[in-house]
C-alpha cells in the first residue's frame, strides 16, 4: 500500500484542477498513479462535479482534505508481539532456545 499524500502533494492536487490540468498530468508531476489523484479529488471535493462545471468554490481544498484524511487514519494499535499472550510467549521461548539465552524476565508466563 502506498503512503498517503503529503500536504505538499495535496496543495499541488488543489492547484491542478484550478488550472484545468488533467488528472493524469497532475499524477505525472507528483509521480503518483492517476487513480490515486482522482480518488483524492473525488473523496475530498465538496461536490463531485465542481471541476467539470467550473465551480471553484465547490472544488477540492487541500487544507480540508488534510484534516479529513487525518480523521480517516486507522487508530494506532500495539503489535501482536507487544501484547501479552500465547503468541508472545511462544515466540520468546523459541527465540531463547535458538540463541541459547534465558527467557527475558519481563515476558508474561502463561
ChimeraX attribute file (.defattr): number of C-alpha atoms within 10 A of each C-alpha:
attribute: neighborCount
match mode: 1-to-1
recipient: residues
	/A:1	3
	/A:2	6
	/A:3	5
	/A:4	12
	/A:5	17
	/A:6	10
	/A:7	13
	/A:8	11
	/A:9	19
	/A:10	23
	/A:11	17
	/A:12	16
	/A:13	25
	/A:14	21
	/A:15	16
	/A:16	18
	/A:17	20
	/A:18	14
	/A:19	8
	/A:20	11
	/A:21	12
	/A:22	13
	/A:23	20
	/A:24	15
	/A:25	13
	/A:26	22
	/A:27	20
	/A:28	13
	/A:29	13
	/A:30	17
	/A:31	10
	/A:32	15
	/A:33	13
	/A:34	17
	/A:35	12
	/A:36	15
	/A:37	22
	/A:38	17
	/A:39	12
	/A:40	20
	/A:41	24
	/A:42	16
	/A:43	15
	/A:44	19
	/A:45	21
	/A:46	17
	/A:47	16
	/A:48	15
	/A:49	13
	/A:50	17
	/A:51	18
	/A:52	11
	/A:53	10
	/A:54	13
	/A:55	12
	/A:56	15
	/A:57	12
	/A:58	15
	/A:59	23
	/A:60	28
	/A:61	19
	/A:62	22
	/A:63	13
	/A:64	14
	/A:65	21
	/A:66	17
	/A:67	10
	/A:68	13
	/A:69	15
	/A:70	10
	/A:71	10
	/A:72	9
	/A:73	9
	/A:74	7
	/A:75	7
	/A:76	6
	/A:77	8
	/A:78	8
	/A:79	7
	/A:80	10
	/A:81	14
	/A:82	11
	/A:83	14
	/A:84	13
	/A:85	14
	/A:86	13
	/A:87	13
	/A:88	17
	/A:89	18
	/A:90	13
	/A:91	12
	/A:92	18
	/A:93	16
	/A:94	12
	/A:95	14
	/A:96	14
	/A:97	12
	/A:98	9
	/A:99	8
	/A:100	9
	/A:101	10
	/A:102	11
	/A:103	14
	/A:104	10
	/A:105	7
	/A:106	6
	/A:107	15
	/A:108	13
	/A:109	10
	/A:110	9
